[in-house]
Amino acid sequence: MGRALPQVGLRPFLPADTSVLAAIFAASIEELTEDDYSEAQREAWMSVADDEATFGKRLASQLTLVATVQGSPVGFVSLKGTDELDMLYVHPGAVRMGVATALSDAIEKLAVARGAKSLTVDASDTAQEFFSRRGYRGQQRNSISVGDEWLANTTMKKTLVDASEAEPE
């Protein structure tokens, strides 16, 4: 008989979460993206969270949700503005437990509640398949400079509200 996966809880970001979310960010990049990015690229990417005060301000300035399993943070997602999924990271130990799906479902619903008709994300090469399965479609390839490294990602977009669901004008 299969074991039931632990229940994923969601809650708002608190400033006290910054250190653990920075660690989740780094662990996710280090362990989950090694097939798509070089060690130097991953180190540059992870350095974004080296200054925890700046990282915490970024999370606090956006609508950020924290996923928990048995009360411990295991992932997070942030919505920039009303229609840009800025960050989605899950601890490697919590992959395939429904954490990213729970976070994405919630942020998409919140984006709609804020009036968004679509959602965009700059998806890493590692995350593209996840977003494709959720209905996001590639718009353009990007090369971004992080420190001394260049990293590729793809801007992807998902329509959240069908024309048939839109309010009549």
Secondary structure as GFF3:
##gff-version 3
##sequence-region A 1 169
A	DSSP	beta_strand	8	12	.	.	.	ID=ss1
A	DSSP	three_ten_helix	15	17	.	.	.	ID=ss2
A	DSSP	alpha_helix	18	32	.	.	.	ID=ss3
A	DSSP	alpha_helix	39	46	.	.	.	ID=ss4
A	DSSP	three_ten_helix	47	49	.	.	.	ID=ss5
A	DSSP	alpha_helix	52	60	.	.	.	ID=ss6
A	DSSP	beta_strand	63	69	.	.	.	ID=ss7
A	DSSP	beta_strand	72	80	.	.	.	ID=ss8
A	DSSP	beta_strand	84	90	.	.	.	ID=ss9
A	DSSP	three_ten_helix	92	94	.	.	.	ID=ss10
A	DSSP	alpha_helix	99	113	.	.	.	ID=ss11
A	DSSP	beta_strand	118	124	.	.	.	ID=ss12
A	DSSP	alpha_helix	128	133	.	.	.	ID=ss13
A	DSSP	beta_strand	137	146	.	.	.	ID=ss14
A	DSSP	beta_strand	149	159	.	.	.	ID=ss15
###
